């Protein structure tokens, strides 16, 4: 095998020595291992990877006890809090002080 880079040749020799393989076999296995880590997963593998991911995520502790709808910004009627008239999230109250004046545009 002809390797032009002295650094790559040294690394290949070191790997072959540590594994007890010839340089070509050591490089082949190293490249296969690296490709298995960085290659794009096939569709069947993606489904498995997604299932593993969702299983892992669903086992994480809940840090926010609010219902999902409230976190997403929906009210009891499944309408947006902004559309349901909730003053806490009402667009009209955004940027206003307690006395009702507008912080951003005092004349508004």
PyMOL commands that set and color helices and strands:
alter all, ss='L'
color gray80, all
select helices_A, chain A and resi 6-19+23-38+43-58+68-72+91-93
alter helices_A, ss='H'
color red, helices_A
deselect
rebuild
show_as cartoon
